Amino acid sequence: MGRRILNDALRTIVNAEKRGFASTELKPISNVMSSFLQIMKHRGYIKDFQVHDPHRVGKITVQLLGRVKDCKAITYRQDIKSHYIENYKTRTLPTHQWGYVVITTPNGVLDHEEAIRQNVGGQVLGYFY
């Protein structure tokens, strides 16, 4: 159920980017979604996001920059070891210059560069470029 919520939120972001909106609202929310958006913000793909009322159903307001071409959540569980992350990245992303694969690890939710730097593997959550 959690990956379905994440996938719906990421598709909402892509659709809002294609329509040229400056912001969008995501409902319902989860902690994994907040971590995924934090990575997107850190890498410069979204401007900012705010979480409203996180203890109930809540919503997240995302300020968009127009950089997101596509982002998807992997709906099936896919384990990946640290030395296979680079191969997975080249198979999933369209080019070597941009895009990130997001992985949930024992150290938290990380993008592929941080996971390689920390030499940890985990489960693939999704990707964006």
KOLVOMI-364618 format. One line per 3 residues: number of its first residue (from 0); their letters; for each residue x, z, y of N, C-alpha, C. Coordinates in Angstrom, 2 decimals, always signed. Example, Ala and Ser with C-alpha at 12.3 -4.5 7.8 and 13.67 -1.06 7.14 Angstrom:
% residues 2
0) as) +13.19 +7.80 -5.69 +12.30 +7.80 -4.50 +13.20 +7.80 -3.30 | +12.85 +7.08 -2.25 +13.67 +7.14 -1.06 +12.90 +7.87 +0.03
This chain:
% residues 129
0) mgr) +0.81 +0.00 -1.19 +0.00 +0.00 +0.00 +0.85 +0.00 +1.25 | +1.99 +0.72 +1.24 +2.82 +0.82 +2.43 +3.43 -0.51 +2.84 | +3.82 -1.32 +1.88 +4.42 -2.61 +2.22 +3.39 -3.59 +2.73
3) ril) +2.15 -3.42 +2.32 +1.08 -4.28 +2.83 +0.84 -3.98 +4.32 | +0.87 -2.71 +4.69 +0.72 -2.32 +6.09 +1.86 -2.90 +6.92 | +3.08 -2.80 +6.40 +4.24 -3.35 +7.10 +4.13 -4.87 +7.23
6) nda) +3.72 -5.54 +6.17 +3.60 -7.00 +6.22 +2.53 -7.43 +7.22 | +1.40 -6.75 +7.26 +0.36 -7.08 +8.24 +0.86 -6.89 +9.66 | +1.63 -5.83 +9.90 +2.16 -5.57 +11.24 +3.17 -6.64 +11.65
9) lrt) +4.04 -7.04 +10.74 +5.03 -8.05 +11.06 +4.37 -9.42 +11.30 | +3.34 -9.75 +10.54 +2.62 -11.00 +10.77 +1.91 -10.97 +12.12 | +1.41 -9.81 +12.54 +0.78 -9.68 +13.85 +1.80 -9.95 +14.95
12) ivn) +3.02 -9.46 +14.78 +4.08 -9.70 +15.77 +4.40 -11.19 +15.85 | +4.53 -11.85 +14.70 +4.85 -13.29 +14.69 +3.74 -14.10 +15.34 | +2.48 -13.77 +15.03 +1.36 -14.50 +15.62 +1.29 -14.30 +17.13
15) aek) +1.56 -13.08 +17.60 +1.56 -12.82 +19.04 +2.70 -13.57 +19.73 | +3.85 -13.65 +19.07 +4.98 -14.42 +19.63 +4.63 -15.90 +19.74 | +3.99 -16.45 +18.72 +3.62 -17.86 +18.74 +2.59 -18.16 +19.82
18) rgf) +1.71 -17.20 +20.09 +0.68 -17.40 +21.12 +1.21 -17.11 +22.51 | +2.41 -16.55 +22.63 +3.03 -16.30 +23.93 +2.60 -15.01 +24.59 | +2.12 -14.04 +23.81 +1.70 -12.76 +24.37 +2.91 -11.93 +24.75
21) ast) +2.74 -11.05 +25.75 +3.82 -10.17 +26.19 +3.86 -8.89 +25.37 | +2.73 -8.49 +24.79 +2.69 -7.28 +23.98 +1.61 -7.42 +22.92 | +1.67 -6.53 +21.94 +0.67 -6.51 +20.87 +0.52 -5.09 +20.37
24) elk) -0.62 -4.81 +19.74 -0.89 -3.49 +19.17 -0.92 -3.60 +17.65 | -0.31 -2.62 +17.00 -0.26 -2.59 +15.55 -1.03 -1.37 +15.05 | -1.98 -1.59 +14.13 -2.75 -0.51 +13.51 -2.94 -0.85 +12.06
27) pis) -2.95 +0.03 +11.13 -2.45 +1.41 +11.15 -0.93 +1.43 +11.17 | -0.36 +2.61 +11.25 +1.10 +2.73 +11.38 +1.68 +3.54 +10.24 | +3.00 +3.47 +10.11 +3.72 +4.28 +9.13 +5.12 +4.57 +9.66
30) nvm) +5.79 +5.51 +9.06 +7.16 +5.85 +9.47 +8.12 +4.71 +9.16 | +7.90 +4.00 +8.07 +8.76 +2.86 +7.71 +8.62 +1.76 +8.76 | +7.40 +1.55 +9.24 +7.18 +0.54 +10.28 +7.92 +0.92 +11.55
33) ssf) +7.90 +2.20 +11.91 +8.64 +2.65 +13.10 +10.14 +2.44 +12.93 | +10.67 +2.68 +11.74 +12.09 +2.46 +11.48 +12.44 +0.98 +11.54 | +11.57 +0.13 +11.00 +11.78 -1.33 +11.04 +11.79 -1.81 +12.49
36) lqi) +10.84 -1.33 +13.30 +10.79 -1.72 +14.71 +11.99 -1.20 +15.49 | +12.49 -0.02 +15.10 +13.68 +0.52 +15.77 +14.88 -0.39 +15.53 | +15.02 -0.93 +14.33 +16.11 -1.88 +14.05 +15.91 -3.16 +14.85
39) mkh) +14.68 -3.65 +14.93 +14.41 -4.87 +15.71 +14.73 -4.64 +17.19 | +14.43 -3.46 +17.69 +14.74 -3.14 +19.09 +16.25 -3.05 +19.30 | +16.94 -2.38 +18.38 +18.39 -2.22 +18.48 +19.10 -3.56 +18.47
42) rgy) +18.59 -4.52 +17.71 +19.21 -5.84 +17.60 +18.71 -6.82 +18.67 | +17.80 -6.39 +19.54 +17.39 -7.21 +20.67 +16.28 -8.21 +20.38 | +15.48 -7.99 +19.35 +14.40 -8.91 +19.03 +13.08 -8.50 +19.66
45) ikd) +12.90 -7.21 +19.97 +11.74 -6.76 +20.73 +12.25 -5.92 +21.89 | +11.44 -5.84 +22.94 +11.86 -5.12 +24.14 +11.75 -3.62 +23.95 | +10.57 -3.15 +23.54 +10.34 -1.72 +23.39 +9.08 -1.53 +22.55
48) fqv) +8.90 -0.32 +22.03 +7.65 +0.01 +21.36 +7.34 +1.48 +21.59 | +6.05 +1.79 +21.63 +5.59 +3.16 +21.81 +4.61 +3.51 +20.71 | +4.77 +4.71 +20.15 +3.87 +5.19 +19.11 +2.84 +6.10 +19.78
51) hdp) +1.56 +5.79 +19.59 +0.47 +6.58 +20.15 -0.23 +7.33 +19.03 | -0.30 +8.66 +19.11 -1.02 +9.52 +18.17 -0.55 +9.30 +16.73 | +0.71 +9.64 +16.41 +1.24 +9.35 +15.08 +0.66 +10.21 +13.96
54) hrv) +0.00 +11.34 +14.28 -0.48 +12.23 +13.22 -1.84 +11.81 +12.68 | -2.54 +10.96 +13.39 -3.81 +10.44 +12.90 -3.59 +8.98 +12.51 | -4.59 +8.16 +12.63 -4.43 +6.74 +12.28 -3.41 +6.11 +13.21
57) gki) -3.52 +6.33 +14.51 -2.53 +5.93 +15.48 -2.41 +4.43 +15.68 | -1.57 +4.08 +16.65 -1.26 +2.68 +16.93 +0.12 +2.61 +17.56 | +0.72 +1.44 +17.47 +2.02 +1.18 +18.09 +1.84 +0.00 +19.03
60) tvq) +2.28 +0.16 +20.27 +2.28 -0.93 +21.24 +3.69 -1.49 +21.31 | +3.83 -2.79 +21.05 +5.14 -3.45 +21.00 +5.24 -4.41 +22.17 | +6.31 -4.28 +22.96 +6.61 -5.22 +24.05 +7.50 -6.32 +23.47
63) llg) +7.06 -7.56 +23.59 +7.75 -8.68 +22.95 +8.69 -9.39 +23.92 | +9.74 -10.00 +23.38 +10.70 -10.77 +24.16 +10.60 -12.28 +23.94 | +9.97 -12.70 +22.87 +9.89 -14.11 +22.56 +11.02 -14.59 +21.66
66) rvk) +11.76 -13.70 +21.03 +12.89 -14.08 +20.18 +12.54 -14.18 +18.71 | +11.44 -13.57 +18.27 +11.12 -13.51 +16.85 +10.54 -14.85 +16.41 | +11.22 -15.51 +15.51 +10.72 -16.75 +14.93 +9.90 -16.47 +13.68
69) dck) +10.39 -15.56 +12.84 +9.67 -15.20 +11.63 +10.15 -13.82 +11.18 | +9.23 -13.03 +10.66 +9.61 -11.77 +10.02 +8.58 -11.48 +8.94 | +9.07 -11.05 +7.81 +8.21 -10.79 +6.67 +8.67 -9.55 +5.94
72) ait) +7.71 -8.88 +5.31 +8.01 -7.77 +4.42 +7.98 -8.29 +3.00 | +8.93 -7.86 +2.20 +8.95 -8.23 +0.79 +7.97 -7.30 +0.09 | +6.89 -7.85 -0.46 +5.82 -7.02 -0.99 +6.12 -6.47 -2.39
75) yrq) +7.06 -7.05 -3.08 +7.44 -6.51 -4.39 +8.73 -5.72 -4.23 | +8.93 -4.75 -5.10 +10.11 -3.90 -5.01 +11.32 -4.66 -5.53 | +12.34 -4.76 -4.70 +13.54 -5.50 -5.09 +14.76 -4.63 -4.79
78) dik) +15.39 -4.15 -5.83 +16.61 -3.35 -5.68 +17.79 -4.27 -5.44 | +18.73 -3.80 -4.63 +19.91 -4.61 -4.33 +21.11 -3.68 -4.23 | +22.22 -4.10 -4.88 +23.45 -3.33 -4.82 +24.24 -3.74 -3.59
81) shy) +25.15 -2.89 -3.18 +25.85 -3.11 -1.92 +26.69 -4.39 -1.93 | +27.28 -4.75 -3.07 +28.12 -5.95 -3.09 +27.32 -7.24 -3.24 | +25.98 -7.16 -3.44 +25.14 -8.35 -3.51 +24.35 -8.60 -2.22
84) ien) +24.51 -7.74 -1.22 +23.73 -7.86 +0.02 +24.06 -9.16 +0.74 | +25.33 -9.51 +0.81 +25.72 -10.74 +1.52 +25.14 -11.98 +0.85 | +25.13 -12.02 -0.48 +24.53 -13.15 -1.19 +23.04 -13.24 -0.94
87) ykt) +22.36 -12.09 -0.93 +20.92 -12.07 -0.66 +20.63 -12.57 +0.75 | +21.47 -12.16 +1.70 +21.29 -12.58 +3.10 +21.41 -14.10 +3.23 | +22.39 -14.69 +2.58 +22.57 -16.14 +2.70 +21.44 -16.91 +2.03
90) rtl) +20.83 -16.35 +0.97 +19.71 -17.01 +0.32 +18.42 -16.87 +1.12 | +18.25 -15.77 +1.84 +16.98 -15.48 +2.50 +16.91 -16.04 +3.92 | +17.98 -15.85 +4.70 +17.95 -16.23 +6.11 +18.33 -17.70 +6.28
93) pth) +17.79 -18.38 +7.31 +18.04 -19.81 +7.45 +19.45 -20.17 +7.88 | +20.11 -19.32 +8.69 +21.46 -19.62 +9.15 +22.32 -18.37 +9.07 | +23.62 -18.57 +9.29 +24.54 -17.44 +9.28 +24.64 -16.77 +10.64
96) qwg) +24.18 -17.43 +11.71 +24.39 -16.91 +13.05 +23.44 -15.78 +13.42 | +22.18 -15.83 +12.99 +21.24 -14.80 +13.42 +20.33 -14.41 +12.27 | +19.64 -13.29 +12.46 +18.72 -12.78 +11.47 +19.28 -11.58 +10.75
99) yvv) +18.39 -10.72 +10.30 +18.78 -9.48 +9.64 +17.86 -9.20 +8.47 | +18.43 -8.66 +7.40 +17.68 -8.18 +6.26 +17.63 -6.66 +6.39 | +16.43 -6.08 +6.26 +16.25 -4.64 +6.41 +16.13 -4.02 +5.03
102) itt) +16.92 -2.97 +4.80 +17.02 -2.33 +3.49 +16.78 -0.84 +3.65 | +15.99 -0.25 +2.76 +15.84 +1.19 +2.74 +16.86 +1.76 +1.75 | +17.68 +2.67 +2.23 +18.80 +3.21 +1.46 +18.69 +4.74 +1.42
105) png) +19.54 +5.40 +0.65 +19.57 +6.87 +0.72 +19.98 +7.39 +2.10 | +20.64 +6.56 +2.91 +21.04 +6.95 +4.26 +19.98 +6.62 +5.30 | +18.82 +6.12 +4.89 +17.76 +5.75 +5.82 +17.52 +4.25 +5.79
108) vld) +16.69 +3.78 +6.71 +16.39 +2.35 +6.82 +17.48 +1.70 +7.66 | +18.19 +0.72 +7.07 +19.33 +0.07 +7.73 +19.19 -1.44 +7.65 | +19.85 -2.14 +8.57 +19.95 -3.58 +8.42 +21.13 -3.89 +7.50
111) hee) +21.29 -5.17 +7.14 +22.30 -5.51 +6.13 +23.72 -5.24 +6.61 | +23.98 -5.39 +7.91 +25.33 -5.14 +8.41 +25.72 -3.67 +8.28 | +24.78 -2.78 +8.64 +25.06 -1.35 +8.51 +25.19 -0.94 +7.05
114) air) +24.36 -1.51 +6.18 +24.44 -1.18 +4.75 +25.77 -1.62 +4.15 | +26.27 -2.79 +4.56 +27.58 -3.25 +4.08 +28.67 -2.35 +4.62 | +28.57 -1.99 +5.91 +29.57 -1.11 +6.52 +29.62 +0.25 +5.85
117) qnv) +28.44 +0.80 +5.48 +28.39 +2.11 +4.82 +28.53 +2.02 +3.31 | +28.57 +0.79 +2.76 +28.72 +0.54 +1.34 +27.62 +1.21 +0.51 | +26.36 +1.00 +0.94 +25.22 +1.54 +0.20 +24.25 +0.41 -0.11
120) ggq) +23.56 +0.54 -1.22 +22.52 -0.38 -1.61 +21.17 +0.30 -1.49 | +20.13 -0.40 -1.91 +18.79 +0.18 -1.84 +17.75 -0.86 -2.17 | +16.57 -0.73 -1.56 +15.48 -1.66 -1.77 +15.26 -2.49 -0.52
123) vlg) +15.03 -3.76 -0.70 +14.81 -4.67 +0.42 +13.39 -4.46 +0.94 | +13.28 -4.16 +2.25 +11.96 -4.03 +2.89 +11.47 -5.37 +3.41 | +12.35 -6.11 +4.08 +11.95 -7.38 +4.66 +13.09 -7.97 +5.45
126) yfy) +12.75 -8.96 +6.26 +13.77 -9.62 +7.08 +13.13 -10.14 +8.35 | +13.98 -10.42 +9.35 +13.50 -11.04 +10.58 +14.60 -11.90 +11.16 | +14.19 -12.96 +11.84 +15.11 -13.84 +12.56 +14.38 -14.51 +13.69
